[in-house]
Amino acid sequence: MHELSLAQGLIDQLKELAGAHKATRIMTVRVNIGTMAGIVVDSFVFGFNAVKTETNCVREAQLKITEVDGDDLILAQVIME
């Protein structure tokens, strides 16, 4: 399931962002997923929720997904403190 590896990659990116901004908690993550990206959104959400529990700063993050035209997976916004 490549959605799980994509979710893990997103978590890794979020950890780096939190460290760079000295944030201790990520509250909201907004992602745009292209309808032609070949990503099963429900599987991606499941993977994100499963993997986030292993990382303190991301553990409480809410994932918000917008499906858009195209074939990209884009990290659109991160709200952290």
C-alpha positions, 0 to 999 in steps of 0.5 A, a space after each residue: 500500500 503506497 499510501 502508507 509510505 506517502 503518509 510516513 513521508 508526510 510525517 517525516 516532513 512535518 517533524 522537520 518543519 516542527 523542528 525548524 520552527 521550534 514547534 512542539 505540536 502540530 494541530 492541523 495539516 492541510 493537503 491537496 491530493 490530485 484526482 489523478 494522483 493514484 492515491 486512495 484518500 481513505 487509505 492515505 488518511 488511515 495510514 496518516 492516523 496510524 503513523 502519527 501516533 508514533 510521533 509526539 509533535 504530530 500525535 494530535 494533528 488533524 488531517 484536512 484533505 482537499 481533492 483537486 484537479 491534477 496528479 500532485 500531492 501537495 502539503 498546503 498548510 501546517 498549523 503548529 505551536 
